Amino acid sequence: MSSNTKLVEVYRACGELEALAVKAKLESYGIPAVLSSHAAGSVHVFAVDGLGEVRIMVTQEDYHRARDLIDAGEEQC
């Protein structure tokens, strides 16, 4: 991804482990993904009012394909 590539949120995971699993799945299909979180995983090991949530970001071009892969796996909190 270049530095000027626009990223969009494709999924919001309940924690870092779930986020890493989703990221790995996307990347195994050739879709680069970035994780974004507002809280340190070591401090908030579970989601409370969104504190432990981790956003999975992909490029706009990859969004629909990534969403289809995630939906096929039925990941959810």
C-alpha positions as CSV (number, residue, x, y, z in Angstrom):
1,M,0.0,0.0,0.0
2,S,1.3,3.4,-0.8
3,S,1.2,6.3,1.7
4,N,-1.6,8.0,-0.1
5,T,-3.9,4.9,-0.3
6,K,-7.3,5.5,1.3
7,L,-8.2,2.9,3.8
8,V,-11.7,1.9,4.9
9,E,-12.9,-0.2,7.8
10,V,-14.0,-3.6,6.6
11,Y,-14.5,-5.2,10.0
12,R,-14.5,-4.5,13.7
13,A,-13.1,-7.3,15.9
14,C,-13.8,-7.9,19.6
15,G,-10.1,-8.1,20.4
16,E,-6.6,-8.4,19.0
17,L,-6.6,-12.2,18.6
18,E,-9.8,-12.1,16.4
19,A,-8.4,-9.1,14.5
20,L,-5.1,-11.0,13.8
21,A,-7.1,-14.0,12.6
22,V,-9.2,-11.9,10.2
23,K,-6.1,-10.0,9.0
24,A,-4.3,-13.3,8.3
25,K,-7.3,-14.6,6.4
26,L,-7.5,-11.5,4.2
27,E,-3.8,-11.5,3.5
28,S,-3.9,-15.2,2.6
29,Y,-6.2,-14.2,-0.3
30,G,-3.8,-11.4,-1.3
31,I,-5.7,-8.5,0.4
32,P,-3.4,-6.3,2.5
33,A,-4.9,-5.3,5.8
34,V,-4.0,-2.9,8.6
35,L,-5.1,-3.1,12.2
36,S,-6.2,0.0,14.1
37,S,-7.1,0.3,17.8
38,H,-7.6,3.1,20.4
39,A,-6.6,0.9,23.3
40,A,-3.6,-1.3,24.1
41,G,-4.6,-5.0,23.8
42,S,-2.6,-5.8,27.0
43,V,-4.8,-3.4,29.0
44,H,-8.2,-4.3,27.5
45,V,-8.2,-8.0,26.7
46,F,-12.0,-7.9,25.9
47,A,-14.3,-5.3,24.5
48,V,-16.1,-3.1,26.9
49,D,-18.0,-0.3,25.3
50,G,-15.7,-0.7,22.3
51,L,-12.5,-0.2,24.2
52,G,-11.0,-3.6,23.1
53,E,-12.2,-3.4,19.6
54,V,-9.8,-3.5,16.8
55,R,-10.7,-2.2,13.3
56,I,-9.5,-4.0,10.2
57,M,-8.7,-1.6,7.4
58,V,-8.3,-2.4,3.7
59,T,-8.1,-0.3,0.6
60,Q,-11.4,0.9,-1.0
61,E,-10.5,-1.3,-4.0
62,D,-10.3,-4.4,-1.8
63,Y,-13.4,-3.6,0.4
64,H,-16.0,-5.7,-1.3
65,R,-13.8,-8.8,-1.8
66,A,-12.7,-8.6,1.8
67,R,-16.2,-8.2,3.1
68,D,-17.3,-11.3,1.1
69,L,-14.5,-13.3,2.6
70,I,-15.3,-12.1,6.1
71,D,-19.0,-12.8,5.6
72,A,-18.3,-16.3,4.3
73,G,-16.4,-17.0,7.6
74,E,-19.2,-15.6,9.8
75,E,-16.8,-13.9,12.2
76,Q,-18.6,-11.9,14.8
77,C,-18.4,-10.8,18.4
